[in-house]
């Protein structure tokens, strides 16, 4: 399969990841489970000074969620741009695709360890598609 198609598929997979992540990040405080409600209540209510500001753990958790959404959107954007660049300038596309694919691989590993299989699977699939595109681009360079 051509790198353009592989990278577009990767971009769509990662966009779906962004959508799921954003929904999860926006609704993490909504639960009917009493034990979770108690933890969330304590995360929201307790504030403490840290590095010049006073925040709750819930605010930090929200911030990490927003940061992750922004990082995932950057990955989607780069994958889409690279899909078009791959046909016009394979050398440059390959140089940019290597760190993007490594980012997705490391993200997938992080998600296996700290989150859940669906998120990890999406990131690892994005990394695999990026890696396959990279190999194809490198073969084109060698010709």
Secondary structure as GFF3:
##gff-version 3
##sequence-region A 1 143
A	DSSP	alpha_helix	3	27	.	.	.	ID=ss1
A	DSSP	alpha_helix	34	45	.	.	.	ID=ss2
A	DSSP	beta_strand	47	50	.	.	.	ID=ss3
A	DSSP	beta_strand	53	56	.	.	.	ID=ss4
A	DSSP	alpha_helix	57	88	.	.	.	ID=ss5
A	DSSP	alpha_helix	90	114	.	.	.	ID=ss6
A	DSSP	alpha_helix	117	142	.	.	.	ID=ss7
###
